[in-house]
Amino acid sequence: MTSDSPRPDAQSKDEDRLRELGYKQDLNRDWSLLHNFGVSFSIISVITGITTLFQYGLTTGGPGVMSVGWIVVSFFTVFVGLSMAEVVSAIPNAGGPYFWAAILAPKKYAPMASWVTGWFNLLGQVAVTTGITFGCAELISTLATVRGYKQTAGGTLGIYAALLISHALINTFGVRVLRYLNNSSIILHSLGVFSYCVALLAKAPRHQSARFVFSTFNDGTGDPGWSTRASPAYVACIGILMSQYTITGFDASAHLSEETRNASWSAPIGVLMSIGCSAVFGFFLILSYLFSIQDFGRTLDSPYAQPVLQILLDVFGQPAAVVLFTLVIVCVWHCGLFSMTSNSRMMFSFARDGGIPRFFAQVDRRFRSPVRAVWLACLLSFLLACPSLGSDVAFTAATSIATIGLYISYGLPVLIGMLNPAGFDHGPFNLRAFSRPVALVACLWIAFITIVFCLPQQNPVNSQTLNYTPVAVGIIAIWCLASWLVWARKWFTGPRRQVEVAEQDGVNAASLGLS
């Protein structure tokens, strides 16, 4: 290839590697490492998870669990990220976890491993989009109450639907615009969040003590709370949901690997950079909020039911607080936008391989976007939020479902690779001797949080406070196993190489660029 070739060496290698996996280049590969990192960083969006679940954190363990819990969660999430980075380096494909599971598993079990992992990843993807965008709708509703708006479940659901549609429209018609929005999102979530934290700390009339921030325990889980009915350790365990939910979605770097240049290096580095930067920025944000609390009781029992807004009002007064809270909402909107981007790429790939109807595998030729998958993601995310009309804990349940669904799908291919090292052909990012110990820690942590986030979060447990996470996760688990045993095992073969599909359809593989 000459130096003036229109296809750079790196891009040619990317397409060659994708061809080795059995696929042609359908999506537009023009994303850099920065863009790849930016999408995962935007989806993690520390200001989204921390702000929308701050009330949950204050009542479920309090400042001590929030601050120390963030450190603990960040530490163990790095192990998950390292294992995932090693896998995506070897298998840079838009399918992500379900595709990895098929490649890493023994041939006999590959279809089942791919089927189960794919459905858990789909559940997590839909739930995380729901959690992010529904959280944004709640923030908008809360901000409007400052001006006298009366917040209702139906009104919030309507705002949520409008936000989903805005994300779907941009993902349909504005794929080229996504790169520029990605750049603005990186700036908002780095310089914007940093400036926001500095302003909050500088303006606060008084600051809480380090003892308050790192050791204050609060149990607002009911009367009596779970610290009385069970133990303080129980409350601390379920209280880390805020931290663990926030640091999710970094598999977006994998789902965008077919659109990223030099993907075998850029995608794994994107995973790790997004986790590391989010851990640092998130810790700074939590400390800024906690140190700036002026009155703990008033913050907990805020008439706006949103402690972050109450902190801003106490520190800045109404006009400035409204402006800063709007900045938070803009960050959350960007987070939801790129969550749908990642979500639709996973569905596109899963449909391409037959996991869901192939109708959703179409890529619009003009916009180079998986339009049908985008709108499927939009519809499913809306449906998952509908229980909010009759449940007080629907939002926290959605975040639990997102966390469990995504982390199970992260953990299954890692576990398979650890148990079947002979099937793991490492890529450029290689942990070598540390690969299996790191994978073991990652799998044990995922097993722990899966159990913890299915536990009751409010006492007493009734129709309004039921944590329906185990119901949703259980339905997916039963669906995966039952559908596999009854009918899917008869036809689902895992990821389908496009060259094989072409041969079955009587199409010359060379015409698809696969030979």
C-alpha positions, 0 to 999 in steps of 0.5 A: 500500500502506498503512502498516498492510499486513501486507506491508512495502514491502521484502518486497513488492519482494522478492516482486515481483523474484522474480516477475520472475524467474518464481517465486512465494514458496514459502519463508518470507521472514523472515531479516534481513541479520544472519541472512543474514550469520550463515549464511555466517559460520557456514559459513565458520567459521574455527575449523572449517577452521583446526582440522580442517586444522591438521595439514595446514597444519603439515606442508605448509609450516608456520607461515610458509605458514599465516600468510602464506598466510592473508593472500594467500588472504583478499586474492584471495577478496575479489575473488571475493566482490566479483564474486559480491556484484555478481551476487547483487544483480542476481539474488537467487535461491535457485539461486545460481551456476547460475541466475546463469550462465543469466541472464548467458549469451547465450540460445543458451548459457544452458542449457549454462552453467546445467547445468555450473555447477549440477553443479559447485555441487552437487558443491562443496555436498555436499563442503563438507558432507562436509568440515565434518561429517566433520571434526567427527566426527574431532574427537569421536573425537580428544577421546574418545582422551584418555579411552582411546577407540581411534579407528577409521575405522569408528567415525568414520564412524558418528559422522559418520552420526549428526551428519548425521542430527542436521543433517537432522532440524533442517533438516526439523522445526526451520526456525523454530529455525534462526534462533535457532541462527543467532544462537547461532552468530554469538555462538560464532563471534565473541565465542566465538572471540575469547575463546578466542584471548585465553584461549589467548594469556594462559595460554600459558607461553611464546610463539613468536617472530614469526620462527617464526610468519611464516617457519618452513617445514616439509615433512612431505609425505613422505620425501623431501618435495615440497620436495625432489622438486619445490620449496618453492614447490610445497609452499607452493602446495598448503599454502594449502588450509587457508586457501582451504578455510576461506573457502568457503561464502559463496554461502550468502547467495545460496542464502538470498536467497529467505528474506531481506528486502531481498535485493538489498542484504542478500545481497551485503552478507552475502557481503562481511561474511562474508568480511571478518569471517572473514578478520580472525577467522581470522588472529587464530585462526591467530596465537593457535595458532602463537604458543602452540605450546610444543614444535613437535616434540611438536605435530607428532607428537602422540599424539592426531594433532591438533595443536590438541588438543595445544596446548590440553593443553600450555597448559591441562592436560587438564580445561580443554583438554577443555572448550575443545576441546568448544567447538570441536566445538560451533562445527563442529557449527553450521557443518555444520548451516548447510552442510546448510541451504545445500546443500538450498536449492541442490538444491531450486532445481536440482530446481525447474528440472529439473537433478535430478529434480523429486521433490526440489523439494517444499516441506513445507507445514507446516514450509516446508522442502525436506524431500526435498532435505535428506535427499538432501544428507544421503545424498550427503554420507555417500556421499562420506565412505565412501572414508575407510574405505580412504584416509589422505587422504580428508578432505583430498581432500574439502576439495579437492573442496569448494574446487574445486567451489564456486569453479568454480561461483562463477567460471563466472557471473562469467566469463560476466558479464565476457565478456558485459557486455550481458547483465548488468543490474546491481542496487543493488550495482554496482562500475561501472568496476571490475566487469570488472577485479575479475572478471578477478582473481577468475577467474584466482585460481580457475583457479590454485587449481583446478590447485593443489588437484588436485596430489599432496599426499603423496609417494610417491603410492600407494593410501593417499596418492592425492589423488582430487580430480582423479578426483571433479572429472574425473567431474563434468566428464565427466558435465556435458559428456557428459550435455549432449551426449548427452541433457540438451541435448534437454530442459534449458532452464535455469531454468524460470519457474514461470509457463511450467510452469503454462501447460504444465500447464494451471494459471492463473498467477494462482492461483500468484501469478505474474501 
